[in-house]
């Protein structure tokens, strides 16, 4: 039980199977009474918007800097006003998003204008609660990638509607709790960044200088590399790797996807909004192959496959020529220094569509320690980064627990399981400079999380 927050004294059956009981004095109203569907078109000069599950509805130029935006038929896009809600093609997975900017958005989306008792901001919180998101399955049409929320059906469904003053108290409390939790998470992410910087420094030192700190050095002749041990060689990538382009006939092999954090893993371990209906024609890779995402090679998105499977045709697969340690070259190619070289060689006009073609990859010159030393380097890296990896995993777990706490707290409050009215009345006033835009919010100094204030 959260200290200071208690259940309401009296409950009733809401009549909604997915909600169960709610406070006795809360109303239950039809969605179409609370919201009016906005279908206004013909505003081609308004900024383009994007619906995101983490930041709400924001300007495309602020959020999707790596996408190409169509410039035709903008008059067909729907107008969205600040405070409107947008049902996107992914709302059944992550809830309904609130708009932080005026602009235009895909005509495939449903735009809702809040009215009357729905204007307090309470539904911004409610639409992201677990129980509401689960309830959206009642209104989903289509199968798999074609799923969408049918607003015609949803508009006839009912939702809880607390009194206006209570909605304001809920919003005030959750805004305060979110600011504290965001500060905690920001501080933890900063710590992870520092730990990763230290880890990358260890890896870079090892893969470019080796494990013998007193070894005599020589100029490598490669700007991004600098000096290397005297006994190391320099070779072009084409003499170390050969491209493999075998295709799957039916696509029934295990589908693998690339993650900067996890490497090349089964796709169900990677959060993705895009899933193909069939992987027939996809590329095949074997355990031990070096796989790169051609669109993200300049970001160091390389990984050695730990298992065989089928991958995107836009990935490149390389097998080793001769006796080399692929794990060593994976770490070398992922290093921050090498990424600068990869960026120079990647081709494209629009960021996000740069490709590293095989011929350009082959032309890169890389340091080649003796094979025994390559293995020893990787053993040293594993030993020297073990404590850092443990610390990073622990901090990531703390973040995950805090995010879980936030989700549970939000759901318990917006569904009436906990009464925040008394506690909210005692909270400090919201700063006058507070921004409603989560992209800009909490951009200042770090906040210390004092959980005893709210738990």
Secondary structure, DSSP 8 states (H G I E B T S, - for coil): --TT-B--S-EEEEEETTTEEEETT-EEEEHHHHEEE------TTS-BEEEETTTEEEEHHHH-TTS----S-GGGSEEE-TT-EEE-TTHHHH--EEBSS-EEE-TTSEEEEE-GGG-SSHHHHHTTSHHHHHHGGGGEESSGGG-EE-HHHHTTSEEEE--HHHHHHHHHHHHHHHHHHHHHHHHHHHHHHHHHHHHHHHHHHHHHH-S-TT--EEE-S-TTT-EEETT-EEEEGGGTEEEE--B-SS--S-BEEEETTTEEEEGGGS--S---S--TT-EEE-TT-EEEETTTGGGT-EEE-SS-EEE-TTEEEEEESSS--HHHHHHHHHSHHHHHHHHHH-B-SSTT--B--HHHHHT-EEEE--HHHHHHHHHHHHHHHHHHHHHHHHHHHHHHHHHHHHHHHHHHHHTTSSB-HHHHHTS----TT--S-TTTTT-SS-----GGGT-
